[in-house]
Amino acid sequence: GLVERHEEEGAGAARRQVLTLTEAGRAELLRRLREPADLDISDQTRFFGLLTFLSQLPGTGAPDPRAGSARQASSSATASLSHRLSASPVARATRSMPRWKGSETSSARSGLPSR
């Protein structure tokens, strides 16, 4: 399986259910992060789940000199994801949202790109 479950002592009488990814589960998680389904992009709940684990992709943390080709593969996967995100229904909806007075000034001051 992709996940293993075991129980641990919890607070009081309640026992905690702990889920751990297997090697196959970790490989599947990384595959889904690199190649998200269209629904993972357009559905808000799935999208936030994707964002939660995006830092698990190799190459998103401190550079590792041993990971040259893996880092390049991760960069191209991230670029592809960025392109798909910018074209997603969620991104289109937020671009058409009304802007508050002064929002251009505050985003320019913060260094954030304006839409």
Backbone hydrogen bonds, N-H to C=O, Kabsch-Sander energy under -0.5 kcal/mol:
donor,donor_aa,acceptor,acceptor_aa,energy
4,E,20,T,-3.0
6,H,18,V,-2.2
8,E,16,R,-2.2
10,G,14,A,-0.7
14,A,11,A,-1.1
16,R,8,E,-2.5
18,V,6,H,-3.3
18,V,16,R,-0.6
20,T,4,E,-2.7
22,T,2,L,-2.3
26,R,22,T,-2.6
27,A,23,E,-2.3
28,E,24,A,-2.1
29,L,25,G,-2.4
30,L,26,R,-2.5
31,R,27,A,-2.1
32,R,28,E,-2.5
33,L,29,L,-2.0
34,R,30,L,-2.2
35,E,31,R,-2.6
40,D,37,A,-0.8
41,I,37,A,-0.8
41,I,38,D,-1.0
42,S,38,D,-2.4
43,D,39,L,-2.2
44,Q,42,S,-0.6
47,F,43,D,-2.8
48,F,44,Q,-2.4
49,G,45,T,-1.7
50,L,46,R,-2.4
51,L,47,F,-2.5
52,T,48,F,-1.9
53,F,49,G,-1.3
54,L,50,L,-0.8
54,L,51,L,-0.6
56,Q,53,F,-2.2
57,L,54,L,-1.7
60,T,57,L,-1.5
67,A,64,D,-2.3
68,G,65,P,-0.6
71,R,67,A,-3.4
72,Q,68,G,-2.0
73,A,69,S,-2.5
74,S,70,A,-2.6
75,S,71,R,-2.7
76,S,72,Q,-2.4
77,A,73,A,-2.1
78,T,74,S,-2.7
79,A,75,S,-2.6
80,S,76,S,-2.4
81,L,77,A,-2.4
82,S,78,T,-2.8
83,H,79,A,-2.4
84,R,80,S,-2.4
85,L,81,L,-2.8
86,S,82,S,-2.3
87,A,83,H,-1.1
88,S,85,L,-1.3
92,R,88,S,-2.4
93,A,89,P,-2.4
94,T,90,V,-2.2
95,R,91,A,-2.0
96,S,92,R,-1.3
97,M,94,T,-0.9
103,S,100,W,-2.4
106,S,102,G,-2.3
107,S,103,S,-2.2
108,A,104,E,-2.1
109,R,105,T,-2.3
110,S,106,S,-1.8
111,G,107,S,-0.7
111,G,108,A,-0.6
112,L,107,S,-1.5
